[in-house]
Structures are given as structure tokens and as C-alpha cells.
Amino acid sequence: MKVFAVVTVATEIEGRFTAVRFEKAFISASKAENYVKDLAKTWREIVQMPQGNIDCMCERGVHELDVEE
């Protein structure tokens, strides 16, 4: 079975840190695309970590995944 996950990737401006966050998943590709169409595709965000705040560039997109039972 295929699912379509909305994924955000945050990359530190200086390039030492990358974080991946799965936001939501759908069985339908069109529903996933509709969900993200009104959301920002790229933005700058401060990610809070135990070591301190990290300035990141974020990108959001839909990725297809195969799911096995």
C-alpha cells in the first residue's frame, strides 16, 4: 500500500544540522497535495534544541512511501 506523507526538512543555515519531521500522511496523493497547497513551501525557522536555538531553512513537500503490513 502507498501513503503520501507531508514531510518538513529543516537544515541549519551553517549546514551542520538537519532535522526531518513527518507532519501528516494520507492514502490519497491528491489529499496530501491539497493539504500542503496553502502552507509555506520554504521558510526560515528557529529550531529549539537542548544545545540552544538553531537558525534553519525549512522545506515542506509530499513524499510517497510504501507501507507493508
DRENDO-819605 format. One line per field, with one value per atom (N, C-alpha, C, O): residue number from 1; x, y, z. Coordinates in steps of 0.1 Angstrom, whole numbers. Atoms other than C-alpha are relative to their C-alpha. Example, Ala and Ser with C-alpha at 12.3 -4.5 7.8 and 13.67 -1.06 7.14 Angstrom:
! DRENDO-819605
num [1:1:1:1:2:2:2:2]
x [9:123:9:19:-9:137:-8:-3]
y [-12:-45:12:12:-11:-11:11:22]
z [0:78:0:7:0:71:8:9]
! end
This chain:
! DRENDO-819605
num [1:1:1:1:2:2:2:2:3:3:3:3:4:4:4:4:5:5:5:5:6:6:6:6:7:7:7:7:8:8:8:8:9:9:9:9:10:10:10:10:11:11:11:11:12:12:12:12:13:13:13:13:14:14:14:14:15:15:15:15:16:16:16:16:17:17:17:17:18:18:18:18:19:19:19:19:20:20:20:20:21:21:21:21:22:22:22:22:23:23:23:23:24:24:24:24:25:25:25:25:26:26:26:26:27:27:27:27:28:28:28:28:29:29:29:29:30:30:30:30:31:31:31:31:32:32:32:32:33:33:33:33:34:34:34:34:35:35:35:35:36:36:36:36:37:37:37:37:38:38:38:38:39:39:39:39:40:40:40:40:41:41:41:41:42:42:42:42:43:43:43:43:44:44:44:44:45:45:45:45:46:46:46:46:47:47:47:47:48:48:48:48:49:49:49:49:50:50:50:50:51:51:51:51:52:52:52:52:53:53:53:53:54:54:54:54:55:55:55:55:56:56:56:56:57:57:57:57:58:58:58:58:59:59:59:59:60:60:60:60:61:61:61:61:62:62:62:62:63:63:63:63:64:64:64:64:65:65:65:65:66:66:66:66:67:67:67:67:68:68:68:68:69:69:69:69]
x [8:0:9:20:-7:12:-7:-19:5:8:9:20:-6:17:2:-7:-3:35:4:12:-4:38:13:12:-13:75:6:6:-8:94:14:17:-15:132:5:4:-6:150:15:20:-14:186:6:2:-6:208:6:12:-6:219:15:20:-14:255:3:15:-1:249:5:8:-5:259:-12:-9:11:224:-12:-15:12:194:-10:-7:11:160:-11:-13:11:132:-12:-11:12:96:-11:-14:12:67:-12:-15:11:37:-14:-21:13:8:1:10:0:1:-14:-23:13:-27:1:12:0:-37:-1:3:2:-46:11:13:-10:-19:-6:-1:7:-44:-4:-3:3:-55:13:12:-13:-18:4:8:-3:-13:-9:-5:9:-44:3:2:-4:-32:11:11:-12:1:-1:7:0:-10:-2:3:1:-19:10:10:-11:11:13:14:-13:45:8:9:-9:69:14:20:-13:100:-1:-9:0:106:12:19:-11:132:-7:-17:6:126:11:22:-9:144:-4:-15:3:145:7:19:-5:149:5:-2:-7:174:5:7:-6:189:13:16:-12:221:-2:7:4:203:-8:-12:8:184:8:20:-7:194:-8:-20:6:186:0:10:2:172:-8:-16:9:158:-8:-2:9:128:-6:-9:7:112:-10:-7:11:79:-4:-5:4:68:-7:-8:7:48:9:15:-8:67:-8:-15:7:54:8:20:-6:61:-8:-20:7:54:-1:8:3:38:-3:-11:3:39:-7:-4:8:16:7:3]
y [-12:0:12:12:-12:35:10:11:-12:65:12:11:-12:101:9:14:-6:118:15:18:-14:156:0:-2:0:160:14:21:-12:190:-3:-11:2:191:14:24:-12:218:-2:-11:0:225:12:23:-12:247:9:4:-9:278:-2:-1:3:269:-14:-17:13:234:-12:-23:11:213:-9:-20:7:201:-1:9:2:186:-7:-17:7:176:-3:5:5:157:-2:-9:2:159:-4:2:4:139:6:4:-8:161:-8:-8:7:140:-9:-7:9:111:-2:-2:2:104:-12:-16:11:74:5:-1:-7:98:11:19:-10:118:14:24:-13:145:7:19:-5:149:6:16:-5:153:13:23:-12:179:11:23:-10:198:5:17:-4:198:10:20:-8:214:13:22:-11:238:14:23:-13:266:2:13:-1:260:5:3:-5:276:-12:-23:10:255:1:-8:-3:272:11:20:-10:293:-1:-11:0:303:-2:4:3:290:-3:-8:3:289:-13:-14:13:252:0:2:1:248:-14:-24:12:222:1:12:0:212:9:15:-8:229:14:23:-14:261:1:-9:-3:277:-1:3:2:267:7:4:-7:290:-9:-13:10:268:5:14:-2:270:-13:-24:12:246:-1:9:3:230:-11:-20:10:211:-6:1:6:186:-13:-18:13:154:-11:-10:11:121:-13:-15:13:87:-10:-12:11:58:-13:-13:14:20:-4:-4:6:5:-14:-19:15:-32:-3:3:4:-49:-11:-16]
z [0:0:0:6:0:-7:8:9:-7:15:-4:-9:4:9:12:18:-13:38:-3:-12:1:43:10:22:-7:54:0:-11:-1:66:3:12:-2:64:4:-4:-4:84:0:6:1:76:6:2:-6:97:-10:-20:9:79:-2:-13:1:87:-5:-8:6:74:9:3:-8:104:6:11:-6:114:-9:-17:8:96:9:15:-8:112:-10:-20:8:95:9:19:-7:107:-9:-19:7:94:6:18:-6:98:-1:9:2:84:-12:-21:11:60:-5:2:7:35:-9:-13:10:14:-14:-23:13:-14:-3:5:4:-32:-1:3:2:-41:13:14:-14:-4:6:13:-6:6:-7:-1:8:-22:4:5:-4:-12:14:17:-14:25:-1:7:0:16:-9:-8:10:-12:7:1:-7:13:11:17:-10:36:-7:-19:6:31:-5:2:6:9:6:9:-7:23:9:7:-10:53:9:10:-9:79:14:17:-14:115:10:6:-11:148:6:12:-6:160:14:15:-13:197:3:2:-4:208:14:19:-14:242:0:10:1:230:-2:-1:3:221:-12:-18:12:193:-13:-13:13:157:-11:-13:11:128:-13:-17:11:99:-11:-10:12:64:-1:0:0:62:-14:-21:12:32:3:10:-2:31:-14:-24:12:5:3:14:-1:-2:-5:-16:4:-3:0:9:1:-15:8:6:-7:8:-2:-4:1:5:14:22:-13:36:-1:-9:0:44:13:23:-12:68:7:17]
! end
